[in-house]
Amino acid sequence: MIAIRPYASGDLPTLMALFTAAVHTLGALHYGPAQLDAWAPRPPDAEDWRRRFETLHTLVAEDALGPCGFIAWQDDGRIELLYTAPRCARRGVATRLVQAAEDALSADGVTELVTEASLAAWPFFETQGFTVVEPQVVTRRDATFTRFLMKKENAA
Ligand SMILES: CC(C)(COP(=O)(O)OP(=O)(O)OC[C@H]1O[C@@H](n2cnc3c(N)ncnc32)[C@H](O)[C@@H]1OP(=O)(O)O)[C@@H](O)C(=O)NCCC(=O)NCCS
């Protein structure tokens, strides 16, 4: 049983750990060690994350063992973060989170969703009705990544 609830400041350590585990486990099929370390440095920078969550709308998915995923987006419909804990992968957690975000954005009158999807995530976003606009190559902390700009009209 998975529940969706708003982020609270006390979630910060758990979500940083969830992010780090998701990147280094689920991302490892698609990116090399240097890229994974650049994407999710260990240890994570708590102050940076705290500031980041302050600017975003964030929902947390939780099961009996605690948080198993989270999604965060900007006012304009840009999905910035979507991560599922490795122990919860392929159980529909990200699907529930994207649908909850879409509902919230629809209620706010936002009609277009945008994301920059990793190589690990673009097939998931396709299942949610997003389409690829263009591939992008970006550099983060001296590592180069391929990702895909994707969009969806939010008709909900
Ligand atoms: C991408 C991610 C969020 C998906 O989370 P999830 O909770 O496992 O996704 P769901 O269970 O809701 O998946 C729904 C469907 O999407 C597709 N899908 C999900 N992950 C997939 C993958 N790795 N490869 C191919 N298709 C995938 C499948 O069709 C899946 O349905 P199925 O399990 O019945 O086959 C998760 O793998 C993750 O955190 N990845 C690492 C971090 C990342 O890249 N985040 C996105 C940053 S842009």
The ligand as an SDF file (V2000), in Angstrom:
LIG
                    3D

 48 50  0  0  0  0  0  0  0  0999 V2000
   12.8970    6.1690  -13.5840 C   0  0  0  0  0  0  0  0  0  0  0  0
   12.3160    5.7820  -12.2320 C   0  0  0  0  0  0  0  0  0  0  0  0
   11.8670    7.0400  -11.4680 C   0  0  0  0  0  0  0  0  0  0  0  0
   11.0950    4.8610  -12.4630 C   0  0  0  0  0  0  0  0  0  0  0  0
   10.5350    4.5320  -11.1920 O   0  0  0  0  0  0  0  0  0  0  0  0
    9.5680    3.2630  -10.9050 P   0  0  0  0  0  0  0  0  0  0  0  0
    8.8400    3.5700   -9.6380 O   0  0  0  0  0  0  0  0  0  0  0  0
   10.3590    2.0060  -10.9350 O   0  0  0  0  0  0  0  0  0  0  0  0
    8.5990    3.2920  -12.1550 O   0  0  0  0  0  0  0  0  0  0  0  0
    7.1670    2.5340  -12.3090 P   0  0  0  0  0  0  0  0  0  0  0  0
    7.1760    1.2760  -11.5040 O   0  0  0  0  0  0  0  0  0  0  0  0
    6.0700    3.5070  -12.0570 O   0  0  0  0  0  0  0  0  0  0  0  0
    7.2460    2.1730  -13.8790 O   0  0  0  0  0  0  0  0  0  0  0  0
    6.1050    2.2130  -14.7210 C   0  0  0  0  0  0  0  0  0  0  0  0
    6.4920    1.7160  -16.1070 C   0  0  0  0  0  0  0  0  0  0  0  0
    7.5370    2.5470  -16.6580 O   0  0  0  0  0  0  0  0  0  0  0  0
    8.4520    1.7230  -17.4170 C   0  0  0  0  0  0  0  0  0  0  0  0
    9.7570    1.7020  -16.7800 N   0  0  0  0  0  0  0  0  0  0  0  0
   10.0780    2.0390  -15.4960 C   0  0  0  0  0  0  0  0  0  0  0  0
   11.4000    1.9300  -15.2940 N   0  0  0  0  0  0  0  0  0  0  0  0
   11.9250    1.5010  -16.4610 C   0  0  0  0  0  0  0  0  0  0  0  0
   13.2370    1.1820  -16.8830 C   0  0  0  0  0  0  0  0  0  0  0  0
   14.2940    1.2810  -16.0570 N   0  0  0  0  0  0  0  0  0  0  0  0
   13.4240    0.7480  -18.1640 N   0  0  0  0  0  0  0  0  0  0  0  0
   12.3760    0.6180  -19.0040 C   0  0  0  0  0  0  0  0  0  0  0  0
   11.0980    0.9230  -18.6630 N   0  0  0  0  0  0  0  0  0  0  0  0
   10.8840    1.3530  -17.4060 C   0  0  0  0  0  0  0  0  0  0  0  0
    7.8500    0.3150  -17.4250 C   0  0  0  0  0  0  0  0  0  0  0  0
    6.9640    0.2140  -18.5320 O   0  0  0  0  0  0  0  0  0  0  0  0
    7.0630    0.3210  -16.1110 C   0  0  0  0  0  0  0  0  0  0  0  0
    6.0150   -0.6240  -16.1080 O   0  0  0  0  0  0  0  0  0  0  0  0
    6.3230   -2.1880  -15.7520 P   0  0  0  0  0  0  0  0  0  0  0  0
    7.1730   -2.1990  -14.5100 O   0  0  0  0  0  0  0  0  0  0  0  0
    4.9540   -2.7650  -15.5700 O   0  0  0  0  0  0  0  0  0  0  0  0
    7.0630   -2.7370  -16.9510 O   0  0  0  0  0  0  0  0  0  0  0  0
   13.3700    4.9950  -11.3840 C   0  0  0  0  0  0  0  0  0  0  0  0
   13.8660    3.9140  -12.1620 O   0  0  0  0  0  0  0  0  0  0  0  0
   14.5660    5.8150  -10.9310 C   0  0  0  0  0  0  0  0  0  0  0  0
   14.5380    6.4200   -9.8580 O   0  0  0  0  0  0  0  0  0  0  0  0
   15.6520    5.8070  -11.7570 N   0  0  0  0  0  0  0  0  0  0  0  0
   16.9530    6.4030  -11.3970 C   0  0  0  0  0  0  0  0  0  0  0  0
   16.9200    7.8860  -11.2840 C   0  0  0  0  0  0  0  0  0  0  0  0
   16.3800    8.6130  -12.5110 C   0  0  0  0  0  0  0  0  0  0  0  0
   16.8300    8.4350  -13.6310 O   0  0  0  0  0  0  0  0  0  0  0  0
   15.4250    9.5040  -12.2210 N   0  0  0  0  0  0  0  0  0  0  0  0
   14.8530   10.3800  -13.1870 C   0  0  0  0  0  0  0  0  0  0  0  0
   15.7020   11.6350  -13.3290 C   0  0  0  0  0  0  0  0  0  0  0  0
   15.1570   12.4800  -14.7980 S   0  0  0  0  0  0  0  0  0  0  0  0
  1  2  1  0
  2  3  1  0
  2  4  1  0
  2 36  1  0
  4  5  1  0
  5  6  1  0
  6  7  2  0
  6  8  1  0
  6  9  1  0
  9 10  1  0
 10 11  2  0
 10 12  1  0
 10 13  1  0
 13 14  1  0
 14 15  1  0
 15 16  1  0
 15 30  1  0
 16 17  1  0
 17 18  1  0
 17 28  1  0
 18 19  1  0
 18 27  1  0
 19 20  2  0
 20 21  1  0
 21 22  1  0
 21 27  2  0
 22 23  1  0
 22 24  2  0
 24 25  1  0
 25 26  2  0
 26 27  1  0
 28 29  1  0
 28 30  1  0
 30 31  1  0
 31 32  1  0
 32 33  2  0
 32 34  1  0
 32 35  1  0
 36 37  1  0
 36 38  1  0
 38 39  2  0
 38 40  1  0
 40 41  1  0
 41 42  1  0
 42 43  1  0
 43 44  2  0
 43 45  1  0
 45 46  1  0
 46 47  1  0
 47 48  1  0
M  END
$$$$
